Amino acid sequence: MNFNFSDLNNALRVPLAAEVHSRPFMPLLAPECLTHLAVYSKSASSELTEHQLVQHELLVNLCSYFGVVAPGLGAKYFYHDFGRFRLKWELHTEFSTYTFASKPDVNVDMVAAFDHMPIEMIPHEWLARLSGQIMVGAHVVLHAGSAQDEQMQLKLQSLFGKSMFVGSQVLSGGEVWTDFIIHPDGFSRFVLCDVQFTEHQASRMIQRVLEIETYRMMALLGLPNAQKSAPELNIIEAELSTLCETMVNGNQSSTTEPGLDVDGEQILLQKIIALAARLEAIALENNYRFSASLAYFKLVRTRIEELREKNIHGMPSIGEFMDRRLVPAMNTCESVGRRQVSLAERIAQTNDLLRTRVGIVQEQQNRQILQSLSKRAAQQVLLQQSVEGLSVVAISYYMSGLLGYLGKALKAAGLPVNPDVVTGVALPVIVVGVWLGLRRLHKKISHRLHA
């Protein structure tokens, strides 16, 4: 009896194993014409599911024009032969790519092939839906044979104009020619030559070149953020410097003047908090974009390394072009990102210093209040002690008066009592008793307060 090992699999084993094979190369054999589109429809605030819905809806609409069944909503890759052209669709985190491929007529020249690209077979209604979303548009011609002879060089010059274009030998059997410029038709142009490729090498070369172009443009999305943020960071830095100078001047004046301006410290603290809020808003807008740009830049470098370029005499390679043009832009994004972090740390340190100063001022104020309360308490004790004698006199006076009334009452009752003598004799006793009673009462209250 055979045991079914598939029942033992983890639920993620099959999809994770299939992920490695989820984006195969498009089968290509020279000559070929290709149009590559990268549709960018996701901002940093958008939900991933919303991005998937938008991109899937575009694919469904395209397939419906030709009566083809589109893949399900969860699909990230789609390949289909539509007859006149073939389509390879891939869904990425921020964009999706459409690569259309078709065979040119046998007698079509390499230069004339750029006038008959697969994009002509796509309905204009569908293309109109992509308004404002195209991030990359590239035309590719896969040519059989080398382009290093004099006649082919003239054709390349007619394609790329007088601008300095890029050329290199790749994968030990092919050539890449481009200028990375968007031409009047709205597309950049690539000429890829199959000199002596083995099977599937042309497919791998074209995919890597198109990924370089796509990831290059996606990486550059961080540059406008960096250019926009630099002046704002300059303003914040200048305001922080002014606040620090104000703190220093205030600290120097506080050492020479007895009073401390607490209200001024509170105003400075509010300004620093406002600066921190402004910087945080900038960082929230930029952090995702800068991180994505650096990730795309790493992919560009990886794909360039995979091409295994060899220089063609007198021509800059793709790697050299990227080092001159793309690396400075990425360095700008990285420097602005580091500057944001550094400025945030400086604001936090300034905030801590100012809070410490405010705390010290408050402690000094509390100490002064406590000293004032202590003086008042001492004054109240002295006043209480001075009033205590008057209290003894007053209480004794009223008690002696009561005793006099009692003597008169007894005398009126017929008893041999002299009220004045009784009051005079009892007065010292009353005074001493009242004084002792008040002292005892004060001791009890003091004992309870300190217990």
PEFEN-V260630 format. One record per residue. RES is the residue in three letters. SS is DSSP state (helix for helix, strand for strand, loop for the rest). Layout:
RES:SS  RES:SS
This chain:
MET:loop  ASN:loop  PHE:loop  ASN:loop  PHE:helix  SER:helix  ASP:helix  LEU:helix  ASN:loop  ASN:loop  ALA:loop  LEU:loop  ARG:helix  VAL:helix  PRO:helix  LEU:helix  ALA:helix  ALA:helix  GLU:helix  VAL:loop  HIS:loop  SER:loop  ARG:loop  PRO:loop  PHE:loop  MET:loop  PRO:loop  LEU:loop  LEU:loop  ALA:loop  PRO:loop  GLU:strand  CYS:strand  LEU:strand  THR:strand  HIS:strand  LEU:strand  ALA:strand  VAL:strand  TYR:strand  SER:loop  LYS:loop  SER:loop  ALA:loop  SER:loop  SER:loop  GLU:loop  LEU:helix  THR:helix  GLU:helix  HIS:helix  GLN:helix  LEU:helix  VAL:helix  GLN:helix  HIS:helix  GLU:helix  LEU:helix  LEU:helix  VAL:helix  ASN:helix  LEU:helix  CYS:helix  SER:helix  TYR:helix  PHE:loop  GLY:loop  VAL:loop  VAL:loop  ALA:loop  PRO:loop  GLY:loop  LEU:loop  GLY:loop  ALA:loop  LYS:loop  TYR:strand  PHE:strand  TYR:strand  HIS:strand  ASP:strand  PHE:loop  GLY:loop  ARG:loop  PHE:loop  ARG:strand  LEU:strand  LYS:strand  TRP:strand  GLU:strand  LEU:strand  HIS:loop  THR:loop  GLU:loop  PHE:strand  SER:strand  THR:strand  TYR:strand  THR:strand  PHE:strand  ALA:strand  SER:strand  LYS:loop  PRO:loop  ASP:loop  VAL:loop  ASN:loop  VAL:loop  ASP:loop  MET:helix  VAL:helix  ALA:helix  ALA:helix  PHE:loop  ASP:loop  HIS:loop  MET:loop  PRO:helix  ILE:helix  GLU:helix  MET:helix  ILE:loop  PRO:loop  HIS:helix  GLU:helix  TRP:helix  LEU:helix  ALA:helix  ARG:loop  LEU:loop  SER:loop  GLY:loop  GLN:loop  ILE:strand  MET:strand  VAL:strand  GLY:strand  ALA:strand  HIS:strand  VAL:strand  VAL:strand  LEU:strand  HIS:strand  ALA:strand  GLY:loop  SER:loop  ALA:loop  GLN:loop  ASP:loop  GLU:helix  GLN:helix  MET:helix  GLN:helix  LEU:helix  LYS:helix  LEU:helix  GLN:helix  SER:helix  LEU:helix  PHE:helix  GLY:loop  LYS:loop  SER:loop  MET:loop  PHE:loop  VAL:strand  GLY:strand  SER:strand  GLN:strand  VAL:strand  LEU:loop  SER:loop  GLY:loop  GLY:strand  GLU:strand  VAL:strand  TRP:strand  THR:strand  ASP:loop  PHE:loop  ILE:loop  ILE:loop  HIS:loop  PRO:loop  ASP:loop  GLY:loop  PHE:loop  SER:strand  ARG:strand  PHE:strand  VAL:strand  LEU:strand  CYS:strand  ASP:strand  VAL:loop  GLN:loop  PHE:loop  THR:loop  GLU:loop  HIS:loop  GLN:helix  ALA:helix  SER:helix  ARG:helix  MET:helix  ILE:helix  GLN:helix  ARG:helix  VAL:helix  LEU:helix  GLU:helix  ILE:helix  GLU:helix  THR:helix  TYR:helix  ARG:helix  MET:helix  MET:helix  ALA:helix  LEU:loop  LEU:helix  GLY:helix  LEU:helix  PRO:helix  ASN:helix  ALA:helix  GLN:helix  LYS:helix  SER:helix  ALA:helix  PRO:helix  GLU:helix  LEU:helix  ASN:helix  ILE:helix  ILE:helix  GLU:helix  ALA:helix  GLU:helix  LEU:helix  SER:helix  THR:helix  LEU:helix  CYS:helix  GLU:helix  THR:helix  MET:helix  VAL:helix  ASN:helix  GLY:helix  ASN:helix  GLN:helix  SER:helix  SER:helix  THR:helix  THR:helix  GLU:loop  PRO:loop  GLY:loop  LEU:loop  ASP:loop  VAL:helix  ASP:helix  GLY:helix  GLU:helix  GLN:helix  ILE:helix  LEU:helix  LEU:helix  GLN:helix  LYS:helix  ILE:helix  ILE:helix  ALA:helix  LEU:helix  ALA:helix  ALA:helix  ARG:helix  LEU:helix  GLU:helix  ALA:helix  ILE:helix  ALA:helix  LEU:helix  GLU:helix  ASN:helix  ASN:helix  TYR:helix  ARG:helix  PHE:helix  SER:helix  ALA:helix  SER:helix  LEU:helix  ALA:helix  TYR:helix  PHE:helix  LYS:helix  LEU:helix  VAL:helix  ARG:helix  THR:helix  ARG:helix  ILE:helix  GLU:helix  GLU:helix  LEU:helix  ARG:loop  GLU:loop  LYS:strand  ASN:strand  ILE:loop  HIS:loop  GLY:loop  MET:loop  PRO:loop  SER:loop  ILE:helix  GLY:helix  GLU:helix  PHE:helix  MET:helix  ASP:helix  ARG:helix  ARG:helix  LEU:helix  VAL:helix  PRO:helix  ALA:helix  MET:helix  ASN:helix  THR:helix  CYS:helix  GLU:helix  SER:helix  VAL:helix  GLY:helix  ARG:helix  ARG:helix  GLN:helix  VAL:helix  SER:helix  LEU:helix  ALA:helix  GLU:helix  ARG:helix  ILE:helix  ALA:helix  GLN:helix  THR:helix  ASN:helix  ASP:helix  LEU:helix  LEU:helix  ARG:helix  THR:helix  ARG:helix  VAL:helix  GLY:helix  ILE:helix  VAL:helix  GLN:helix  GLU:helix  GLN:helix  GLN:helix  ASN:helix  ARG:helix  GLN:helix  ILE:helix  LEU:helix  GLN:helix  SER:helix  LEU:helix  SER:helix  LYS:helix  ARG:helix  ALA:helix  ALA:helix  GLN:helix  GLN:helix  VAL:helix  LEU:helix  LEU:helix  GLN:helix  GLN:helix  SER:helix  VAL:helix  GLU:helix  GLY:helix  LEU:helix  SER:helix  VAL:helix  VAL:helix  ALA:helix  ILE:helix  SER:helix  TYR:helix  TYR:helix  MET:helix  SER:helix  GLY:helix  LEU:helix  LEU:helix  GLY:helix  TYR:helix  LEU:helix  GLY:helix  LYS:helix  ALA:helix  LEU:helix  LYS:helix  ALA:helix  ALA:loop  GLY:loop  LEU:loop  PRO:loop  VAL:loop  ASN:loop  PRO:helix  ASP:helix  VAL:helix  VAL:helix  THR:helix  GLY:helix  VAL:helix  ALA:helix  LEU:helix  PRO:helix  VAL:helix  ILE:helix  VAL:helix  VAL:helix  GLY:helix  VAL:helix  TRP:helix  LEU:helix  GLY:helix  LEU:helix  ARG:helix  ARG:helix  LEU:helix  HIS:helix  LYS:helix  LYS:helix  ILE:helix  SER:helix  HIS:helix  ARG:helix  LEU:helix  HIS:helix  ALA:loop
